[in-house]
Amino acid sequence: MTKSPTPFRRTVESREEQSFVVRAGAADHTRVRLSGYDLLTGPWYTPLTFFYRGTLDGAELRASLARTLRRYPPLAGRLVRDRDGGLSVVCNDAGVRFTEAVSAEPMREYGPALRTEPVIGNLLREVSAFRVVDRDTPLLKIRLTRMRGGGSILGVMINHSLADGGNTLAFLESWSREHHGLPSPAPSHDRGVLDALGRESTDPAVVASRAFVGVSRLRLLTTNIKVGLHKLATVATRFEAAELAAMKRTAQTQLAGEGSWVSTNDVLTAHIWQVLGDLRGRPDDAAEWLGMIVSAQSRLGAALPAGYWGNCVSNSWTGTSAATLRARPLGRVAQDVRACLDANTADKLRDEIAFLNSYRAAGVSRHVMSVRAPDVIETALTVNNWSQFPLYRIDLGAGKPFWYEFPDLPVPTVHIAPTPAEDGGRDVYLCLAEEHAATVRSPSWLERLHCYGRRSESTVHAGE
């Protein structure tokens, strides 16, 4: 009998017990017009799931959440369509949905070796970008699941049009601090500050570096259909701190005497890109593209308020042939990664903001897509680095989480996260075409991924 492959994830069964609407208790009905960066995502939801060994108290969580919402009124508001086709949030304190559930299962040792579907229950099946705008649909949904014998799973779903990953975590960290009676900096929800930075460039090189392009409705439709036809799966694996240090030493040795600098994440990204390029085995002259997601907020510096809260993310691309990617020394590829990140200059971002604003003003924001969208399945890989985010500092009364689950994405993506111990290691989520994900879970390819470190239990069992 042929042994069936191990599934990429298991499902946690749970039963909903109660549902609440959490409100801040005050509303000024301010209308916050979303920026061009906000409109890029569409009104979809992003699920994050946090696992705690202790038991969270639902009533206390709702009380601290209500207080936190006073600093984040858009989260308790509702999305409405503007006359020009853009979107705004009406801060009417219509509320956040908070669900409590129970599971007959015990808490398991979740991690790279044992992953779950996002533990959101019915909330995940409820969400649709077509049932959010101009409806009484909460923009933030929380599901607390209590496990048999102790332990809690907290599912958080936030409408992506409100915030990027960094600002979603900023909200969660603010909630954590509020829960413990600690102060937090006040966020700024004024998208007009970002819009005002838009300035079209007269430099052809800057214009050519835009991460986004306007397309016809037909091209947008055919691209989305093409992307949607592919099945993806995500594999998680852990790189220990010593392994990363060895990897970086190799890259630095190859660059000795040049005076150039690359970070640990640059080197890790370069290594993964090379391994996955080899795994895909494309012809020597085929193009291989790497996209780097970058915080525009960090690049714009003091031009934006320190607490600006919304979507403020751009990206840039670097490419080479499959043969060159396979043959180049690790340090050289890491240099390419660093140069790709550094290409996100303030001038480039200001030009991009002006470009996005012009499409919003013309009522055609939905006709903007990534310049590499048509190549994203066969030739491109996107890297999203969350390694500095406070994923394991979201303490809501039961200690810090011991694991968190990142959502599967619709395009091939490398997601880099800190480890629960925050010890300098990295957890890496590889969202790939299903057949490539199955291959990379095999012992031989895990060995390739971890060739700079010893085969420990956490790496060997990352998908077996």
Beta strands, then each sheet from edge to edge (+ up, - down):
strand 1: 15-22
strand 2: 31-33
strand 3: 45-52
strand 4: 78-81
strand 5: 87-90
strand 6: 96-106
strand 7: 140-148
strand 8: 152-159
strand 9: 212-214
strand 10: 232-239
strand 11: 287-295
strand 12: 313-321
strand 13: 368-370
strand 14: 380-385
strand 15: 403-405
strand 16: 413-418
strand 17: 426-433
sheet 1: 1+ 6- 7- 8+ 3- 15+
sheet 2: 2+ 5- 4+
sheet 3: 9+ 13-
sheet 4: 10+ 17- 16+ 14+ 11+ 12-
end
